[in-house]
Amino acid sequence: MTKSYDIIKAPIITEQSSRMIETENSYTFKVDRKANKIEIKKAVEEIFGVTVVRVNTINVLPKFKRMGKYEGYKQAYKKAIVKLADGQKIDKFAI
């Protein structure tokens, strides 16, 4: 695995992220917590072969969850919203 695949962990596919793909041409990824915007941009461009216009990042805090008598926290992660240039898309997101 190269460094790019270590930075981009997984795509986030929800109703809101699907709507952002259609309207704003923005894709959402779960990324490494130590990665910065420049590293995320280079990784997406290298992996998918597209031109990235803008990267926004969000630190998602751990959320308290309870399952019966067991309780704990969901894992914290970093989310990146990547806007692509006009006319470009990532085919891997098509369902």
QUIBEL-V870461 format. One record per residue. N is the residue number from 0. RES is the residue in one small letter. PHI is phi in whole degrees, 0 to 359 (NA if undefined). PSI is psi as a letter, one per 40 degrees, with the letter a starting at -180 (NA if undefined). NEAR is the number of other C-alpha atoms within 12 Angstrom. Layout:
n	res	phi	psi	near
N	RES	PHI	PSI	NEAR
N	RES	PHI	PSI	NEAR
This chain:
n	res	phi	psi	near
0	m	NA	h	9
1	t	270	i	10
2	k	296	d	17
3	s	298	d	23
4	y	285	e	24
5	d	282	d	20
6	i	282	d	31
7	i	272	h	37
8	k	275	d	25
9	a	197	i	22
10	p	282	i	26
11	i	251	h	25
12	i	244	h	22
13	t	229	i	15
14	e	297	d	11
15	q	294	d	16
16	s	292	d	24
17	s	294	d	21
18	r	293	d	15
19	m	293	d	21
20	i	296	d	27
21	e	289	d	21
22	t	269	d	14
23	e	251	e	23
24	n	60	f	27
25	s	246	h	34
26	y	244	i	43
27	t	246	h	37
28	f	228	i	33
29	k	269	h	32
30	v	236	i	36
31	d	296	h	28
32	r	293	d	25
33	k	267	e	18
34	a	284	i	28
35	n	258	i	22
36	k	296	d	27
37	i	293	d	21
38	e	296	d	25
39	i	296	d	38
40	k	301	d	33
41	k	296	d	26
42	a	294	d	31
43	v	294	d	39
44	e	296	d	27
45	e	288	d	19
46	i	288	d	23
47	f	259	e	22
48	g	68	f	18
49	v	236	i	24
50	t	257	h	25
51	v	265	h	32
52	v	268	d	24
53	r	211	i	25
54	v	230	h	30
55	n	245	h	25
56	t	238	i	28
57	i	222	h	22
58	n	271	h	20
59	v	271	h	17
60	l	282	i	14
61	p	294	i	13
62	k	245	h	13
63	f	288	h	13
64	k	225	i	13
65	r	227	h	11
66	m	235	g	10
67	g	66	b	7
68	k	273	e	7
69	y	267	h	9
70	e	221	i	11
71	g	183	a	13
72	y	236	i	13
73	k	286	i	14
74	q	286	i	15
75	a	283	i	17
76	y	207	i	24
77	k	249	h	30
78	k	247	h	33
79	a	240	h	37
80	i	254	h	35
81	v	248	h	39
82	k	263	h	33
83	l	263	i	30
84	a	293	i	20
85	d	300	h	17
86	g	85	e	14
87	q	253	i	21
88	k	207	i	25
89	i	253	h	27
90	d	289	e	12
91	k	294	d	13
92	f	277	e	22
93	a	293	h	12
94	i	255	NA	8
